[in-house]
Amino acid sequence: MAKKPENLSFEQSLTELETIVAHLEQGEVSLDDALKQFERGIKLVRQSQAKLEQAQQKVSILLNEDDAELAPFTVESE
């Protein structure tokens, strides 16, 4: 049984998408099977887009944090 798209890494999703596209391009798939694979592909694309957006937000946050002034770290005595 295939893993849920949300449980796959970005790279695994891309690999599976490439496989689906290659399989569909061969044209030897029944209509029902083609629809199922297309649906799976759409889910993989949406999940991959969400992962890319999350990564972009993290990068943006990290870049914005670098612009902030850093305060010296002092250890409080007990």
Secondary structure, DSSP 8 states (H G I E B T S, - for coil): ----GGGS-HHHHHHHHHHHHHHHHH--S-HHHHHHHHHHHHHHHHHHHHHHHHHHHHHHHHHHHHHS----------
